[in-house]
C-alpha cells in the first residue's frame, strides 16, 4: 500500500476575483511541490464528483440545492464578503467533497495506507447551512459522515491545524459524541470562534488556541499537552486531518510562526496515534495556506511523512 493523492484540474476552475488569496495558483504550487522524484511512488487518482446525497450527509438538502442554484453561468456571484462563486466553482466544490470521500473509501477498504486530497476551495468554515470564509461544503465533515455511514466507523476524529478555527466542523459536530473535533489555531483571528471553553455537548470539541506570534514550540506543546491525549482517550476508528498550512510563518493572513518541519512533526504524531488505534488510517484534506512558497514546502513535508507509512 502507498499514499493516495487525489486531484483534478477542475479545482483550478474555481476563480475568485483578482487579488483573492484563495486562488488557483495554490494548487499549482502544490502540484509542483509533489512533482519531484521523491514523490514518484504516490498513487495519483482523479477526484470524482460527489453527488448531492453525499454532500447532504453533513449539510441540509435545501442548503446544498441553494448553493447549486447560486452557481453563475458567467461572471461572479458573492455568497458573502469573501466567498465567491464563478462558473467553475460548483464542479470544483463537488470534486473537493468527492476527493475526501474517495480518500475515506481507499483507506477504510485497505486499498491505500493513507490519502491526501489536493483540492480547493477549502471547507472547514462551512457550517451546516452557511457558506463563509472561502468555504462552501465541509469536505472533512462529509468525509467523517461517509466513514460512519458506508464503512461503519464508530468514532471519527478530525484534527485541524489550519491557522483559522474550523467553526464549520465545530458547528456540525457540536452535539455528536461519535466525532471528536480538535483544533489548534490563532486566537484572536477570523472567524472568532475556538475558545478553549467551547467543548460541545459531549466534551468532544477540543480547542487549543495559540496567541499571535506563537511558534513551533507552542504548537507542539498544544498538540502534546491537549490534543494527542484526547485522541488517545477517544480511540478513533479513523483520523481526518484538516490540513491548512497558513500557520506557516510566511503566510499573509495570520501571525503564527510555524515552519514546514512543524507540520511534518504533527503528521508523524497523528500517524503514530492512528497506528495505535485504527490500523494507521489517516485521510488528509487540504484547507488553507496562502503563501505559495510556505504552502509548497509544508505540503511536501506533510506528504513525505505520509509516505513513510
Secondary structure, 3 states (H helix, E strand, C coil): CCEEEEECHHHHHCCCCCCCCCCCHHHHHHHHHCCCHHHCCCEEEECCCCCHHHHCCCCCHHHHHHHHHHCCCCCCEEEECCEEECCCHHHHHHHHHHHHHHHHHHHHHCCCCEEEECCCCCCCCCECCECECCECCCHHHHHHHHHHHHHCCCCEEEEECCCCCCHHHHHHHCCCCCEEEEEEEECCCCCCCCCCCCCCCCCCEEEEEECCCCEHHHHHHHHHHHHHHHHHHHCCCEEEEEECCCCECCCCCCCCEECHHHHHHHHHHHHHHHHHHCCCCEEEEECCCCCHHHHHHHHHHHHHHHCCC
